[in-house]
Amino acid sequence: MASRLAPKMAATGGGSIINIISVGGLKPSAYQGFYASLKAALDAMSKVMAAEWADDNIRVNAVAPGSYHSDLFDSTAAAVPGFQEGAESACLQKRIAASEEILGPILFLVSDMGSYTTGTTLVADGGYMVL
């Protein structure tokens, strides 16, 4: 999608693209090889896009959230005993983020405050530690 949007963004002066990866792509844990590999690849692709589109005034960054309350997380926690407790114990803050807490890094990156930030990944994971 970003590759289709970039030419239109360049024609109108640039902009900001945010890819949502996962902390699992940066700090993979057991039994998540395929998922972690895909997220790590998107992290690398974000850096490539930033390098390729910088001359067009397009900033490309990624946000890597840890566990946060969403339909997917909450339904999994309801169906899998111990899932939420395991996620909480893997986090230094010992809690699951509200979805709104993941918006802070995104808002920074799309705002003028993030205008000198490109090719980076902001982590919002409450201090996730691989167990």
C-alpha positions as a printed NumPy array, in Angstrom:
array([[  0.   ,   0.   ,   0.   ],
       [  2.822,   2.401,   0.861],
       [  4.436,   1.891,  -2.552],
       [  1.183,   2.903,  -4.235],
       [  0.71 ,   5.917,  -1.99 ],
       [  4.28 ,   7.258,  -2.099],
       [  4.108,   8.742,  -5.634],
       [  0.919,  10.611,  -4.761],
       [  2.491,  11.862,  -1.52 ],
       [  5.607,  12.992,  -3.406],
       [  3.471,  14.898,  -5.909],
       [  1.787,  16.815,  -3.089],
       [  4.929,  17.652,  -1.094],
       [  5.574,  14.501,   0.957],
       [  4.252,  13.244,   4.246],
       [  4.644,  10.52 ,   6.82 ],
       [  4.117,   6.771,   6.591],
       [  3.893,   4.687,   9.756],
       [  4.209,   0.91 ,   9.622],
       [  2.918,  -0.99 ,  12.622],
       [  5.2  ,  -3.881,  13.395],
       [  5.379,  -5.606,  16.782],
       [  7.868,  -5.812,  19.571],
       [  7.955,  -9.493,  18.614],
       [  9.875,  -8.507,  15.487],
       [ 12.585,  -6.923,  17.622],
       [ 12.538,  -9.222,  20.651],
       [ 11.262, -12.575,  19.39 ],
       [ 10.215, -15.299,  21.775],
       [  9.866, -19.055,  21.399],
       [  7.207, -20.458,  19.033],
       [  6.752, -17.182,  17.154],
       [  9.335, -17.676,  14.415],
       [  7.083, -17.016,  11.424],
       [  5.301, -14.036,  13.037],
       [  8.537, -12.525,  14.36 ],
       [ 10.237, -12.963,  10.987],
       [  7.441, -11.146,   9.163],
       [  7.484,  -8.256,  11.628],
       [ 11.298,  -8.019,  11.483],
       [ 11.051,  -7.893,   7.683],
       [  8.561,  -5.023,   7.873],
       [ 10.945,  -3.199,  10.213],
       [ 13.731,  -3.575,   7.635],
       [ 11.381,  -2.543,   4.818],
       [ 10.459,   0.609,   6.74 ],
       [ 14.136,   1.592,   6.831],
       [ 14.512,   0.866,   3.101],
       [ 11.432,   2.944,   2.263],
       [ 12.773,   5.81 ,   4.41 ],
       [ 16.046,   5.774,   2.463],
       [ 14.363,   5.523,  -0.925],
       [ 11.738,   8.205,  -0.361],
       [ 13.64 ,  10.769,   1.723],
       [ 14.33 ,  12.917,  -1.362],
       [ 10.562,  13.086,  -1.919],
       [ 10.059,  14.514,   1.582],
       [  8.385,  11.292,   2.735],
       [  9.297,  10.113,   6.2  ],
       [  8.844,   6.421,   6.946],
       [  8.952,   5.023,  10.456],
       [  7.625,   2.045,  12.36 ],
       [  5.944,   1.609,  15.719],
       [  6.496,  -1.616,  17.628],
       [  3.807,  -2.082,  20.257],
       [  3.848,  -4.711,  22.933],
       [  0.637,  -6.184,  24.315],
       [ -2.311,  -3.822,  24.32 ],
       [ -6.042,  -4.267,  24.753],
       [ -7.67 ,  -4.905,  21.397],
       [-10.315,  -7.268,  20.085],
       [ -7.585,  -9.763,  19.18 ],
       [ -5.745,  -9.595,  22.508],
       [ -8.888,  -9.616,  24.63 ],
       [-10.496, -12.517,  22.761],
       [ -7.286, -14.542,  22.996],
       [ -6.989, -13.76 ,  26.712],
       [-10.569, -14.933,  27.21 ],
       [ -9.96 , -18.18 ,  25.304],
       [ -6.466, -19.13 ,  26.502],
       [ -5.987, -19.62 ,  30.239],
       [ -2.935, -17.753,  31.512],
       [ -2.425, -15.751,  28.317],
       [ -2.969, -12.318,  29.874],
       [ -0.999, -13.215,  32.994],
       [  1.919, -14.347,  30.82 ],
       [  1.83 , -11.134,  28.817],
       [  1.734,  -9.064,  31.996],
       [  4.65 , -10.95 ,  33.544],
       [  6.758, -10.382,  30.403],
       [  6.345,  -6.607,  30.786],
       [  8.32 ,  -4.502,  33.271],
       [  5.194,  -2.437,  33.943],
       [  3.266,  -5.662,  34.694],
       [  0.193,  -4.595,  32.754],
       [ -1.376,  -4.551,  29.325],
       [ -1.542,  -1.158,  27.631],
       [ -4.776,   0.543,  26.692],
       [ -4.991,   0.9  ,  22.919],
       [ -4.797,   4.685,  23.337],
       [ -1.289,   4.321,  24.788],
       [ -0.028,   3.033,  21.459],
       [ -1.271,   6.206,  19.756],
       [  1.317,   8.468,  21.443],
       [  4.28 ,   7.331,  19.335],
       [  2.128,   7.392,  16.198],
       [  0.94 ,  10.933,  16.853],
       [  4.512,  12.058,  17.492],
       [  5.704,  10.584,  14.202],
       [  2.939,  12.131,  12.077],
       [  3.156,  15.542,  13.769],
       [  5.575,  18.384,  13.163],
       [  7.36 ,  17.324,  16.359],
       [  8.529,  14.219,  14.493],
       [  9.556,  16.078,  11.345],
       [ 13.247,  15.166,  11.767],
       [ 12.568,  11.499,  12.457],
       [ 12.701,   8.956,   9.667],
       [ 13.909,   5.404,   9.289],
       [ 13.412,   4.56 ,  12.935],
       [ 11.254,   2.292,  15.042],
       [  9.586,   3.575,  18.19 ],
       [  8.886,   0.876,  20.746],
       [  5.821,   1.133,  23.011],
       [  5.98 ,  -2.103,  24.967],
       [  6.01 ,  -1.257,  28.663],
       [  9.484,  -2.767,  28.916],
       [  8.829,  -6.159,  27.304],
       [ 11.388,  -8.77 ,  28.282],
       [ 11.736, -12.019,  26.36 ],
       [ 11.036, -14.872,  28.755]])
